[in-house]
Amino acid sequence: MALEPLSIRQIEERTDDQYEAVVVMSKRAKQVLNNRIVENLMTATVDEVEMGVYDEVVENNPEEYEELEKPTTVAVNEFIDGNLKWEDSQD
């Protein structure tokens, strides 16, 4: 599930500004991570979480562990596949 090397050409196909590409992918990765945190809080029982703070460390069973793709990998793949849409605010 690791991020594979990217060609600069793949990024240039989506935008002429590489810095813009990095900002877009970075913001998307933060969104993915925040969504996962919110989902985790929503699925936690009321006893486990009080006011958004975990009271104790919850030990997860290793057999139930589900490895998710890293937020950065998700964001980069969405960018390269053309699934991210953004507007240039400087225009």
C-alpha angles and dihedrals in degrees: 000000000000122000110264122221113276129213115234086227090065090057093044090056089065100040140359093224113073092190089056089051092052092049092048093049092045093052091047091051089053090051092051091050093047091049090053092050092050091048090050092051092047093052094046115098121250090250092058098049130041119182092343095304125111110231096200139010110272112216112217123211108247090221090060094047114123115195112218127200113265114260091238091053091049091050095047093047091049090050095049092045090052094243094127119085123191140160127231104238093198095070 
